[in-house]
Amino acid sequence: MSTSPISSQTTAGDQVQRVKLLTSTDDNYGGVIVELDQLMDSTTFVSILRASILHWKQLGKKGVWIKLPIHLVSLAEALVKEGFWYHHAEPKYLMLVYWIPESPNTIPANATHRVGIGSFVMNEKHE
């Protein structure tokens, strides 16, 4: 696993072509997770993103999760324009998701509540 958010992919054919792809890790449900950390302009980013989505589609991947740290928030608009939507936000990042296949989306909704349970037991001696 590479720590760089961008890797190169060699394609087969008569000519060898170098295409930059976003580095991803497989999730447990047939999708990929991308953790961005490298600053880039949105035009370059969209080009790499489109090539990456095509690559993942060819691999049969389903969901794409992009963890966008707060210092790269300028890329959020480009992601939304490419069809991503907000899944959840934390103080230091946004998580955006995208569904690749034309089948029904099975990306789980974000948890919106936290449930806590407590109890207090006393005996006859107030212990």
ZIQUI-V759086 format. One record per residue. N is the residue number from 1. RES is the residue in three letters. SS is DSSP state (~ for helix, > for strand, _ for the rest). Layout:
N/RES/SS + N/RES/SS
This chain:
1/MET/_ + 2/SER/_ + 3/THR/_ + 4/SER/_ + 5/PRO/_ + 6/ILE/> + 7/SER/> + 8/SER/> + 9/GLN/> + 10/THR/> + 11/THR/_ + 12/ALA/_ + 13/GLY/_ + 14/ASP/_ + 15/GLN/_ + 16/VAL/_ + 17/GLN/_ + 18/ARG/> + 19/VAL/> + 20/LYS/> + 21/LEU/> + 22/LEU/> + 23/THR/_ + 24/SER/_ + 25/THR/> + 26/ASP/> + 27/ASP/_ + 28/ASN/_ + 29/TYR/_ + 30/GLY/_ + 31/GLY/_ + 32/VAL/> + 33/ILE/> + 34/VAL/> + 35/GLU/> + 36/LEU/_ + 37/ASP/_ + 38/GLN/_ + 39/LEU/_ + 40/MET/_ + 41/ASP/_ + 42/SER/~ + 43/THR/~ + 44/THR/~ + 45/PHE/~ + 46/VAL/~ + 47/SER/~ + 48/ILE/~ + 49/LEU/~ + 50/ARG/~ + 51/ALA/~ + 52/SER/~ + 53/ILE/~ + 54/LEU/~ + 55/HIS/~ + 56/TRP/~ + 57/LYS/~ + 58/GLN/~ + 59/LEU/_ + 60/GLY/_ + 61/LYS/_ + 62/LYS/_ + 63/GLY/> + 64/VAL/> + 65/TRP/> + 66/ILE/> + 67/LYS/> + 68/LEU/> + 69/PRO/> + 70/ILE/~ + 71/HIS/~ + 72/LEU/~ + 73/VAL/~ + 74/SER/~ + 75/LEU/~ + 76/ALA/~ + 77/GLU/~ + 78/ALA/~ + 79/LEU/~ + 80/VAL/~ + 81/LYS/~ + 82/GLU/_ + 83/GLY/_ + 84/PHE/_ + 85/TRP/> + 86/TYR/> + 87/HIS/> + 88/HIS/> + 89/ALA/> + 90/GLU/> + 91/PRO/_ + 92/LYS/_ + 93/TYR/> + 94/LEU/> + 95/MET/> + 96/LEU/> + 97/VAL/> + 98/TYR/> + 99/TRP/> + 100/ILE/_ + 101/PRO/_ + 102/GLU/_ + 103/SER/_ + 104/PRO/_ + 105/ASN/_ + 106/THR/_ + 107/ILE/_ + 108/PRO/_ + 109/ALA/_ + 110/ASN/_ + 111/ALA/_ + 112/THR/_ + 113/HIS/_ + 114/ARG/_ + 115/VAL/_ + 116/GLY/_ + 117/ILE/_ + 118/GLY/_ + 119/SER/_ + 120/PHE/_ + 121/VAL/_ + 122/MET/_ + 123/ASN/_ + 124/GLU/_ + 125/LYS/_ + 126/HIS/_ + 127/GLU/_
